[in-house]
Amino acid sequence: MSTSTTQPHAPGWYPDPAGGTGMRWWDGQGWTGRRAIASTGAALPPLGPQFARLGDLLGRLLLANVALSLGTVLVERVVHREVVFQALAVAAIVLLLVTGAAWCAWQWRMAVSAPDRLRREPHLHIGAWFIPLANLWLPIQNMNELWHAYEPHDARGRGSSINLVVPWWTCWLVSAVGGALGLRTLLQGEVPDSYLGIAWGLAAVLAWFVVRRLSWRALLYHAELG
């Protein structure tokens, strides 16, 4: 990775010392987290109050998934009727679909307004979730790119916070596979293991942290551009 040997004197946009084709803002004292894809004239669709509301909605839906998962585990210990678990499974599926729709809208908006050049177009950020087998690794690549696009970096391209995308994705894969097996068990008239609900709850908690962190960084970036 290339680094600049001389520092600019006046504040302004300069070639990113971390390399690539982007520009980075020099504030007169040091390199900041403000970046542009190619030039100062590149206009990005701004993120504002509407995006903030979308991020808050997605956050609440993820927390609702956590509550439902933990509630299912507690109900399993007291109630032993198949109809109850079927009702909870239907509620979980409906909530998952609504959460998925909000997630797709949120991720698409993040990709459209990303300050860095992304490997894939915004519509492919959404489509990657629906491609069999490829959806085991393409979504985490996309989310990693978004994480680094909005996270301030130093001149060597190193971020300042812990990347939560990998632990979230690991829990998501475990809970997705476990959830499919659990649904099959439920349809066979048996009660799924409680660890499935715990795994999904943990994945939703980590997803909440990812959404909150990325939404905050994205809003801060666009506020600084204004």
N, C-alpha and C positions, 0 to 999 in steps of 0.2 A: 504494500500500500504506500502510495507516494505521500510525502509531506513537504510543506513549503519551507524553504531555507530562509527566506526573508519575510518579515511581517509587514503588512500594509500600514500606512500612517493615518490616512483619512478613513472615517467610517464609510462603509458601502458594501456592495456585493462583489465578491471575488471568487475565482475558481476554488471549489472545495478542497482544502488541503488534505482531506481524507481520500481524495481520488474521485474518479467518476466524471460524469459530464455536468453535474449540478453546480450550483453556486451557493456560497455560504456568506452570512452577514458578519462583517468585522465591525465591532462597535467602537473601535478606536483604542481598545485595551486588550481585547481578546476575541476569539471566535465564539459565536453564540450558537444556540440551537436552531436559529432561523435559516431555512434553506429554500431554494427555488429549483425547479426541475432543470431549467436551461438558462434562463436569463431573467433580468428584472422585469421584463415585459410579460412574462408568463403569468396569466391571470388564472387563479384557482377559484372554483366556486366556494364562497365563504361558508363556514360552519357557524351557525348562530343559535338563537333561542329554540328554533324548531328542532335542530339536531340535539340540543340539550334535553328537550322533552322526550325525544325518541330514546336517547340513552337512559334517561330516568325510567321510562316505561319498560325498556328491556331489563334494566336492573331489578325492577319490582317483579317482573315475570320470573326471572331467575330465582329470586328469593322465594317466590310462591312455589316453584319446583322443589326447593329445599324443604319448605314447610310440608308440602304434600308427601315427599319422600320419607321424612321423619315421622309424619303422622301415620303413614302406612305401616312403618315398622312398629309403632306403638299399638296400633289397632290389631296387628297380627298377634300380639301377646295376650290380648283380651278377648278378641272375637275370633271365632273359628267357623265362620260361615262363608261358603264359596261365593254367594251373591254379593257379599260386602267387598270381597277382593276384586270381583269383576267390575263393580261400580267404581272402585278406586282406580282400577286399570284403565277404564274408559276416561275417567277424569284426568289421569296422568297423560294419556295419549292426546286428548284435546288440548291440554295445557302445553304439551310439548310442541304441537303444531302451531299454536299461537306464538309461542316463544321463538320457534324457528322462523316464522314469517317476520317477526320484529328483528331478529338477528340478521336476516338477509338484508332488510332495509337499512339497518345500521351499518353493516359491513360495506354495502354498496356505496353508501354516502361517504364512509371513511376513505374508500379506494378512489372515488371520484375526486376528492379534495386533497389527496396525499401529496405532500411537497416533494417527495422523491419519485424517481421513475420506477414504476413497479414492473415486475416480470410479466404480469398478466393484466389484461384489461379488467375494469370493474365488473362487467357482466360475467367474466370467467371466474372472478372471486366467488360469485354466487353459484354458477354452474358447477364448480368443482365439488360442491357438496352432494351433487346428484349423479356423479359419474361412478358407477360400480367399480370397486377395487381402487381406482385412482383417488377416491375420497378418503382413503386411509392415510394419504400423505400430502395431497395437494392443498387441502384446507390449512394444515399447519404451516406449510410454506408461505401461503398467502398471509396468514395471521402474523407470522414472524416478520414478514416484510412491512406490514402495517405497524407493528410494534416499533421497529427500528426507524421507520419513516418519521414518526412523530416524537421519538425519544431523543432529547439532545445528546449530541456526541462531541467528544473532544476532537482535536486535530488528528488523532490516530484512529478515529472511527469507533471509539469505545463508549458504550452507553453508561449512564450513571445509576441505573436501577436494575434490580434482579428481574430477569425475563420470566414471566409467569406462564408464558404460552405453552412450554413443553410439559410442565406438571399438569396444567389443565387438560391438554390434549391426551395425555396418558390416562388420566381418570375418565375422560370422555370415551375413549376407546373401550376401556374395561366396562364402563357402565352401559355402553351401547350394545356390546356383545352380550353382556349379562342380562340386559333388558329384553333382548330378543329371545334368549333362552328362558327367561322368566315368563314371558308372555306365552310361549309354547307350553310351559309347565301349567300355567293357569288354565289354558284352553283344554288341557287334558284332565282338568278337575282337581288338580293338586295345588298346594300353596307354595309359591316360590320362596327361596331362601331370603332371609331378611337382609343379608349383606348386599343384595342387589340395590335395595333402596338406599342403603348407606353410601354405596359407591356413586350412585346417581346424585345424591345430595352433595357429596364432596365435589363432584365435577361441576355442579351448578354453583357452588360457593366460589370455586376457583374461576369459573367463567365470569361471575359477578365482579371479582377483583380485576380481571382482564378488561372487562367492559368499562368499569369505572376509571381505571388508569388511562386507557387509551382515549376515552371520551374527554377526560380532563386535559390530557396533553394536546389533543386535536383542537379543542376549544381555545386553549391558551395560545397555541401557535397562530390560529387565525385572528385572535384578538390582538396579538402583537403586530400582525400585518396591517391591521386597520388603522 
